[in-house]
C-alpha cells in the first residue's frame, strides 16, 4: 500500500505538471503572434483542454486503453464502451503504480496536447468554429486510435515499435495534423511577398514566449517523468536527466546554427531549439545515457532551424514553429531510438521508420478528409478584412489589452 501511495502521488503530480504545460503553450503562442489575436489564441487553448478532457473521458480513454477489449488496436473499428468505469476507479489492485482514476487523468492531459500543437500552427487566420470542430474530431478520435496501436498494446506494439512518452504518438500526431491544415489554410496575409520571399511578422511579446518555453520545460518533468508510470527512483531520475540535457543541447545547437546562417542571435530559434530537444528525447528518454541525450537534443535543435527554413521555402506559414518542433523533431526522436537506444539495431530502426510512416499516413489522410469537409460546409479561413482587424475583435468582440 505504501508503494502504491508513493507511485500514485508521483503520477498525480506529473498529471498536474502536464496540465501546467497548457499555460506554457498559451504564453508561447501569444508572444509569437500579434496582439490583435491574443483572445482568439486563449479561447482556443481553453477549448482544447476543456473539450479534450470531456471527450477523452467519454470516448478517447476507452479507444486507447480498452484492455482485453482492445479491438481497435487489433485492426477492427470498435471500442470498450462510453464513459469511465466507476467500479474500476475504486479498485486499488488496478495497477501497482497508480489507480484507474490517476491513469485516466494523466493520459487525458496528454490527449489535449495534440490539439494545442495544431492551435499554434494555424494561428491568426482560421475561423474559430472551424478550428473547434476539426480539433474536436482529431483529439476525440484520431489521437486515441493512433495511441491504441502502441500504448493500447495494438499492432505497432506487437511489431516492436517503441515510443516512451510520445515523440510520434503525441507530438508527430499533432504535427501531421498541423502540416495538412496550414497547407489547406494558406499563409497569413503579408507573410510572403510577390516573389514568394518570406517576410518576418514579429510577435507581440517575446518575454511572454520565453516564459512559456520555460514552463513547457518544467512541464516536461511530468510529461516524461510520469511516463515511467511509477516513482521508481532509478528510472525516474534517469529520464529527468536525459530530458534536461536534451533540452539544453537543443537550445545551444539551434542558437549556434541560426547565428551561423543568419548572423543574428535569434532568441526565438534558441527557444524553439530547446523545445526541439525536448520533443526529440521524448521517444527514448528511458533508454539513453547523458551522452546520447546531448546528441539527440543537439540534432533536434538543428532540425528545428532547418525545418523553419524548409517551411519558408515551401511557402507554408507556421507562426510559432510548431511543425519543425513537434513533427520534424518528433520524427527524429522516434528514429533515434533505433540508433542510440538500449535496443538499437538496424531492425529496430526499420520498425521505428515504418511506424512513423504508418502513423503519418493515417494522420495525413484523416486530417485532409476532416479539414476538406469542414471547409466545404462552414469554411476554413476568415476574410481578409477580418484578418486585418484581428480575430479578437471579429471573432470575439473584444480586445486583450486596453489603454488606461
Secondary structure, 3 states (H helix, E strand, C coil): CHHHHHHHHHHHHHHHHHHHHHHHHHHHHHHHCCHHHHHHHHHHHHHHHHHHHHHHHHHHHHHHCCHHHCCHHHCCCCCCCCCCCHHHHCCCCCCCCCCHHHHHHHHHHHHHHHHHHHHHHCCCCECHHHHHHHHHHHHHHHHHHHHHHHCCCCHHHHHCCCCCCCHHHHHHHHHHHHHHHHHHHCCCCCCECCCCCECCCCCCCHHHHHHHHHHHHHHHHHHHHHHHCCCCHHHHHHHHHHHHHHHHHHHHHHHHHHHHHHCCCCHHHHHHHHHHHHHHHHCCCCCCCHHHHHHHHHHHHHHHHHHHHHHHHCCCCCCCCHHHHHHHHHHHHHHHHHHHCCCCCHHHHHHHHHHHHHHHHHHHHHHHHHHHHHHHHHCCECCHHHHHHCHHHHHHCCCCCCCC
